[in-house]
């Protein structure tokens, strides 16, 4: 995976991507570290979309685990299961479409 700075991508755009082999994912990074992935679309777009969504879900889980570990108290399993049951039953307070 190649890494390109956001500044280079903004200023040189297409020419910054010319050195990257076809099909390779690119990591765009800013001053605060990695920011975006540029993922090429090839072949089965639905499979590519699933993989991208899976990667985004994993990133979200990592972020939430970090937040949970920093919390002052661990969440008991009973509370977790109660919340899961509420969401599964549709009683989470969200409107259904």
N, C-alpha and C positions, 0 to 999 in steps of 0.2 A: 504494500500500500504506500503510495506516495503522499507526501505532505506538502501542501502549498500554503503560504501565508495569505490571509484575507486581503492584505494590502496588494500583494502581487496579483491575486486573482481579480481584484477590482480594477487595477490599472492596466494589466496586460491581457486579461480575459482569455480569449481563445488561444493566444500564443503561449500562455502559461500551461495550457492543457496539451499542447502538441507533443511534448516530450513524454507524455504518459501513454503506455501501451493500451490498445483497445481492450475494454473489458475490466480494467483495473479500477478499484475503488480509490477515491482521493479523499484525504483528510484535510479540511481547511482549518487553519488554526489562526487565532487572534492573539492579542497580547496576554489574555488570561488563559491561554491553552487551547486545546481542541474545541472547535465550535460546530462544524458541520461535516457531514459525509456527502460526497458526490458519488452516487451509485449509478453505474451505467445500466441502461435498460436494454437487455438482450434476450432473445428467445421468448420464453413464457413470462409475460408481464405479470400474470397473476401470481406465479411462484416467486418472482422478484419482490412483489408487493408483500407477500406473506413473510418473506425473510426480513424485509425492511421493518415491518410491523413487529416482528419477533425481536429484532435488535433494539427497537425503540422501547418495547416492553421490558426487556432486560435492563436497559439503561435506567428506566423509571424505577424498577425494583431495586437496583443498586442504590439509587438516590434515597429511596424510602427506607432501605435498610440502614443507611448511614444516619438518617434522621431518627429512626427508632433506637439505634444504639446510643445516640446522644441523649435520648429521653431519660428523665430522672427515674422513672419507674418502668419496669417491664410490664407489658400488657398480658394479663392472664389468658390462658387458652379459652376459658369460658366466655370471656368478653369477645374474643376473636370469632368464636363459633356463633355467638349470638348475632354479631354484625353480619356474618356470612349468611345466616338463616334469614335475617331481615331483607337482605338484598335478593336472595333467591325467591322469597315469597312476594317480592314486589312492594313491600311496605317500607321502602327506604326513603319515602317522601318525594321521590322523583315522579314526574308525570309520565305516563305511558303514551306512546304515539299511536 
